[in-house]
Amino acid sequence: MNLPLGFTDSAVDALPLHLVARADFAAWRATLPAASAAWVTAQGYEAAAGTLLTLPGADGGLGGAVLGIGDALDPYSYGHAPFGLPLRTWRVEGTHDAATLAALRLGWGLGSYRFSRYKQPPRAPAQLLVAQADGETDDLIAACLRVRDLINTPTEHMGPEQLEAVAREIALRHGAQIDAVVGDELLSQNFPAIHAVGRASHRAPRLIRLSWGDAAHPHIALVGKGVCFDTGGLDLKPADGMRNMKKDMGGAAHAIALAELVMARKLPLRITLLVPAVENAIGPDAFRPGEVIATRQGISVEIDNTDAEGRVVLCDALTHAGELSPALVLDFATLTGAARIALGPDLPALYSNDDALAQRWLDAGQQQRDPLWRMPLWRPYLRYLTSAIADIANGGPSKMAGSVTAALYLERFVPAALPWAHLDVYSWNDADRAGRPAGGEAQGLRAAYALLKAQAQPGT
């Protein structure tokens, strides 16, 4: 088997690993040899969720370990294990259902990750013995880690051209078609808003387009905000607000990883991936507050704030997606700080013009333990985007409902009859947590895959 980091299929010297819920702790302890039970009691261990304890062997060495489990179907219930356990090979003890083992495998893979492009971790993760292949779970791990790697890579090595190179490598591997509209070609091919945002950078802006699948299958458009670095433009961000803006292409990272996952699993879908990739830089040609820019849809946009650039590049991509008449459009974007204020770092804000689509994504999030939260497209708040000289403004003087107004702006560029959902993601862990190292993070991705799998294979 070709296994992800943290896994092995060699059982040599594998130690038993017990998965125990707190409610089952007393019964489990009663099954232990007297000396081991006494050791567990002496340690004051009660199998609280997220805890672990090593067990002594008969020879005084290491005999095994126990993990305290909360929700057995939550992958992050196991995320502490790879670096919390001693660097050995571990085999799961006892009988567990397939869903639990899949969650364990996924959580172990996510917990084994450390970004290592520039610095090696101080130690390797412990190894989990797996006896059989689970291609879907391993592909889910790979997709989540793809998101983390893309976001964690500094802009020096992950600008618009490097993001395109990643998409091209993926396309080549899966037999997809890919092209890019670059630099002034954006103007000649009518993507003026993408060009306006990216024109000040020494790195040419571009629209990356990938297509894959059989024309007879349902057509899905995936759109991801690819602002590879966001200074805020002339409305310059403060230093602390700019510090992590390499992550402002987190939406693109999600869309690319989701497209790659669909192709890896060979779902019976036809997908179009659209990534407007730019750097929001400062320079003589930077777009300015008060300018009115054109868009692909013909809607004029007054620039109220150059730091509200994500919605500007997305509006051209969403217009293009609508022209392709897909069955549905999903977009991902690190769009607003307001979403974080409303929902915190762990809950992406979901907006949709289609109640059934929104509910399917929410339900998938609950099933996959990959949560998101629906927010309202409260159209009266369009008044906050009123312009006296253009059809719409990209912002306004009010700080009210910032995530809602950003979503309303995007909705203006989506055909009314086209099912569309927008996920405003943070894409980041501010600090280390079990299974979630500080840095880039995939959010709503596993739920989105479950949504698309159900779309492709009704009844799954």
Backbone hydrogen bonds, N-H to C=O, Kabsch-Sander energy under -0.5 kcal/mol:
donor,donor_aa,acceptor,acceptor_aa,energy
3,L,1,M,-1.0
7,F,4,P,-1.4
8,T,128,L,-2.2
11,A,9,D,-0.6
14,A,11,A,-2.0
15,L,89,T,-2.6
17,L,91,R,-2.6
18,H,65,A,-2.8
20,V,18,H,-0.6
20,V,67,L,-2.6
22,R,69,I,-0.6
24,D,21,A,-1.2
25,F,22,R,-1.2
28,W,24,D,-2.3
29,R,25,F,-2.9
30,A,26,A,-1.7
31,T,27,A,-0.5
31,T,28,W,-1.5
32,L,29,R,-1.5
37,A,33,P,-2.7
38,A,34,A,-2.4
39,W,35,A,-1.9
40,V,36,S,-2.4
41,T,37,A,-2.3
42,A,38,A,-2.6
43,Q,39,W,-1.6
44,G,41,T,-1.4
45,Y,40,V,-1.8
50,G,68,G,-2.1
51,T,48,A,-1.7
53,L,66,V,-1.9
55,L,64,G,-3.1
57,G,61,G,-3.4
60,G,57,G,-1.7
63,G,55,L,-3.2
64,G,55,L,-1.2
65,A,16,P,-1.6
66,V,53,L,-2.4
67,L,18,H,-3.2
68,G,51,T,-3.3
69,I,20,V,-2.3
69,I,67,L,-0.5
72,A,70,G,-0.8
74,D,71,D,-1.7
77,S,74,D,-2.3
78,Y,75,P,-1.8
81,A,78,Y,-1.6
84,G,80,H,-1.3
85,L,81,A,-2.6
88,R,86,P,-2.3
90,W,127,Q,-2.9
91,R,15,L,-3.0
93,E,17,L,-3.0
101,L,97,D,-2.1
102,A,98,A,-2.3
103,A,99,A,-2.2
104,L,100,T,-2.6
105,R,101,L,-2.4
106,L,102,A,-2.5
107,G,103,A,-2.9
108,W,104,L,-2.7
109,G,105,R,-2.2
110,L,106,L,-2.5
111,G,107,G,-2.6
112,S,108,W,-1.2
113,Y,110,L,-1.0
126,A,82,P,-3.0
127,Q,88,R,-2.4
128,L,6,G,-2.4
129,L,90,W,-3.3
129,L,127,Q,-0.5
130,V,8,T,-2.5
138,D,134,D,-2.5
139,D,135,G,-2.3
140,L,136,E,-2.2
141,I,137,T,-2.5
142,A,138,D,-2.3
143,A,139,D,-2.2
144,C,140,L,-2.4
145,L,141,I,-2.5
146,R,142,A,-2.1
147,V,143,A,-2.0
148,R,144,C,-2.0
149,D,145,L,-2.8
150,L,146,R,-2.5
151,I,147,V,-2.3
152,N,148,R,-2.7
153,T,149,D,-1.6
157,H,154,P,-1.8
158,M,155,T,-0.8
163,L,159,G,-2.5
164,E,160,P,-2.0
165,A,161,E,-2.0
166,V,162,Q,-2.2
167,A,163,L,-2.1
168,R,164,E,-2.5
169,E,165,A,-2.2
170,I,166,V,-2.2
171,A,167,A,-2.6
172,L,168,R,-2.6
173,R,169,E,-2.0
174,H,170,I,-1.7
175,G,171,A,-0.8
175,G,172,L,-0.6
176,A,171,A,-2.5
177,Q,211,S,-2.7
179,D,209,R,-2.3
181,V,207,L,-2.1
182,V,180,A,-0.7
183,G,205,P,-2.9
185,E,182,V,-1.9
186,L,183,G,-2.0
187,L,184,D,-0.9
188,S,184,D,-1.7
189,Q,185,E,-2.2
190,N,187,L,-1.3
191,F,186,L,-3.8
195,H,191,F,-1.7
196,A,192,P,-2.4
197,V,193,A,-1.8
198,G,194,I,-1.9
199,R,195,H,-1.5
201,S,198,G,-1.2
204,A,202,H,-0.6
206,R,277,A,-2.1
207,L,181,V,-2.0
208,I,206,R,-0.6
208,I,275,V,-2.9
209,R,179,D,-2.9
210,L,273,L,-2.3
211,S,177,Q,-2.8
212,W,271,I,-2.1
217,H,214,D,-2.1
220,I,218,P,-0.5
220,I,270,R,-3.2
221,A,328,L,-2.3
222,L,272,T,-3.2
223,V,330,L,-2.5
224,G,274,L,-2.0
225,K,332,F,-2.3
226,G,276,P,-1.7
227,V,248,D,-1.1
228,C,226,G,-1.2
228,C,278,V,-2.9
229,F,278,V,-0.5
231,T,229,F,-0.6
231,T,280,N,-2.1
233,G,280,N,-0.7
234,L,287,F,-0.5
235,D,232,G,-0.9
236,L,234,L,-1.7
237,K,231,T,-2.9
242,M,238,P,-1.6
243,R,239,A,-1.4
245,M,242,M,-2.1
247,K,244,N,-2.2
248,D,245,M,-1.3
249,M,246,K,-0.7
250,G,247,K,-2.0
252,A,225,K,-2.2
253,A,249,M,-2.3
254,H,250,G,-2.1
255,A,251,G,-2.4
256,I,252,A,-2.9
257,A,253,A,-2.3
258,L,254,H,-2.6
259,A,255,A,-2.3
260,E,256,I,-2.6
261,L,257,A,-2.2
262,V,258,L,-2.5
263,M,259,A,-2.2
264,A,260,E,-2.7
265,R,261,L,-2.3
266,K,263,M,-0.7
267,L,262,V,-2.0
269,L,267,L,-2.8
270,R,218,P,-3.2
271,I,212,W,-2.5
271,I,269,L,-0.5
272,T,220,I,-2.3
273,L,210,L,-3.1
274,L,222,L,-2.9
274,L,272,T,-0.5
275,V,208,I,-2.5
277,A,206,R,-2.8
277,A,275,V,-0.8
278,V,226,G,-2.1
278,V,276,P,-0.6
280,N,229,F,-2.4
281,A,279,E,-1.5
286,A,283,G,-2.0
290,G,303,I,-3.7
291,E,288,R,-1.9
293,I,291,E,-0.5
293,I,301,V,-2.8
298,G,295,T,-1.5
301,V,293,I,-2.4
302,E,392,I,-2.5
303,I,291,E,-3.2
304,D,302,E,-1.0
308,A,305,N,-1.6
313,V,309,E,-2.0
314,L,310,G,-2.2
315,C,311,R,-1.5
316,D,312,V,-0.8
317,A,313,V,-1.3
318,L,314,L,-3.2
319,T,315,C,-1.9
320,H,316,D,-2.2
321,A,317,A,-2.4
322,G,318,L,-2.4
323,E,319,T,-1.6
324,L,320,H,-0.8
324,L,321,A,-1.1
325,S,322,G,-1.5
327,A,219,H,-3.2
328,L,219,H,-1.0
329,V,419,P,-2.1
330,L,221,A,-2.6
331,D,421,A,-2.5
332,F,223,V,-2.3
333,A,423,L,-2.3
335,L,333,A,-1.7
340,R,336,T,-0.6
341,I,337,G,-2.1
342,A,338,A,-2.2
343,L,339,A,-2.6
344,G,340,R,-2.6
349,A,424,D,-2.1
350,L,348,P,-0.6
350,L,373,W,-3.0
351,Y,422,H,-2.6
353,N,420,W,-1.7
354,D,420,W,-0.5
358,A,354,D,-2.5
359,Q,355,D,-2.5
360,R,356,A,-2.2
361,W,357,L,-2.0
362,L,358,A,-2.5
363,D,359,Q,-2.9
364,A,360,R,-2.2
365,G,361,W,-2.1
366,Q,362,L,-2.0
367,Q,363,D,-2.5
368,Q,364,A,-2.5
369,R,365,G,-0.6
369,R,366,Q,-0.7
370,D,365,G,-2.8
373,W,348,P,-2.4
375,M,350,L,-3.3
378,W,376,P,-1.4
379,R,377,L,-1.4
381,Y,378,W,-2.3
382,L,379,R,-2.2
383,R,380,P,-1.4
384,Y,381,Y,-2.1
385,L,382,L,-2.0
386,T,383,R,-1.2
392,I,300,S,-1.4
393,A,385,L,-2.6
394,N,302,E,-2.2
402,G,399,K,-0.6
405,T,401,A,-2.8
406,A,402,G,-1.6
407,A,403,S,-1.9
408,L,404,V,-2.5
409,Y,405,T,-2.2
410,L,406,A,-2.0
411,E,407,A,-2.5
412,R,408,L,-1.3
412,R,409,Y,-0.5
413,F,410,L,-2.0
414,V,411,E,-1.9
418,L,415,P,-1.8
421,A,329,V,-2.2
422,H,351,Y,-3.1
423,L,331,D,-2.6
424,D,349,A,-2.9
424,D,422,H,-0.6
425,V,333,A,-1.9
425,V,423,L,-1.0
429,N,439,G,-2.9
430,D,428,W,-0.5
433,R,436,R,-1.8
435,G,79,G,-0.8
436,R,433,R,-2.5
439,G,429,N,-2.2
441,E,427,S,-1.3
448,A,444,G,-2.1
449,Y,445,L,-2.4
450,A,446,R,-2.2
451,L,447,A,-2.3
452,L,448,A,-2.5
453,K,449,Y,-2.8
454,A,450,A,-2.1
455,Q,451,L,-1.8
456,A,452,L,-2.2
457,Q,453,K,-2.6
460,T,457,Q,-1.9
